[in-house]
Amino acid sequence: MKILSFISYYYPSFKSGGPVKTLKNMVEKLDKINFYIVTRDRDLGDKRSFSNINLNSWQEVDTAKVLYLPPESFSINNIAEIINDSSCQIIYLNSFFDLTFTFKPLLTRKFGMIDPCHVVLAPRGEFSAGALALKSWRKRLFIKLSSVLGIYNDVIWQASSQYEKHDIIAALNIHPSSVFIAKDLPSKGLKNESGIILKANETCRLVFLSRVSPMKNLDFALQVLGMVKADLIFDIYGPIEDKSYWQDCLKLVQKLPSNIKVNYCGAVEADQVMDVLCAYDLFFFPTRGENYGHVIAESLSVGTPALISDQTPWKNLAIDSLGWDLPLNVEKFVEKIELVAARDAQSRLEWRQQVALSSASKISNEQDIEDNIALFQFALDTFNKD
């Protein structure tokens, strides 16, 4: 099976978050599928191309073939030429709202510029309530106009959970039969097999690791910490995607009581994430919504319990003593942080050791790999019937 995937950013990009990891993990684990990936020649926010790539020519990256495009190569005609030259069976898109790497490929199909092929689209959580609440009127208008124009007709939709399937159907008013559930795949080696040694922290240490943007809800985290009485350290990692939002967060930091120490530690490259996370007593991530949440899997895999919102597929963490998934209520989050901080250093360390041992079954499932293969087979079979 040959799949041509369009995505705004791909490896070695790391600043744009989960979709890069999701597609890279699919390439690694779906060895029955040949992936051809079209992407930008630079990372999020960068003005220069990656130094170690060739532009406008296919090159091998792991087991995939990747085409890195500079901005001047984003024309509809060029995209149509890439699609036709690829002789792909399926086009795989990784966003609903991306004008360059989703809308333009779909326009080539709408205008009859490409040979017939089926389209699978993974909206990556863009239809969650939290995501749609940001720039709401623009997104609603875009959804309405694209529906009127029929740009997304006959698309197979990938949902990473039953929750996301419901969100997609509700937002687009489409038939449930066009939505296929295939969970995002975790990275290889997430189990704590890398010899990471967990050390006790005398002062409770919390970590936030994600893009600094309204969707990730760092401002809520800081509001919570403003009500915590215990002494603790809170380290923030991640690229600053929204500078105005970051300034708002800094104002909240300045208002925090003296018992809360906050550090901004910058962006973290993908292969360093787990090394960073393993040093903390709690991963604090009250996100407005995730269709999967790779960083949650990474945190649990190295023994760092997670305190997250209930807007992700990670449910019932408390049952397995892996942390908590809570509604976005400040008092509830304060209560759990106080519980963690009240433990002595040895007790927190023992909890982390147990999380590292017991999280594997919640993170990795062979059936998820089979479901991802079945997603594309479903699209291919549907296309052949048509």
TAPERA-V625869 format. One record per helix or strand. SS is the DSSP state (H for helix, E for strand). FROM is the first residue (numbers start at 1). LEN is the number of residues. Records with the same first field share a line. If there is no record, write none. Layout:
# TAPERA-V625869
SS = FROM-LEN  FROM-LEN
This chain:
# TAPERA-V625869
E = 2-5  34-7  55-1  59-3  64-6  90-4  118-5  155-5  179-3  204-6  212-1  232-6  240-1  260-5  282-4  306-4  323-4
H = 18-12  71-3  76-11  99-12  129-4  136-14  162-11  176-3  214-3  218-8  243-12  270-8  294-8  317-4  330-13  345-14  360-4  366-20
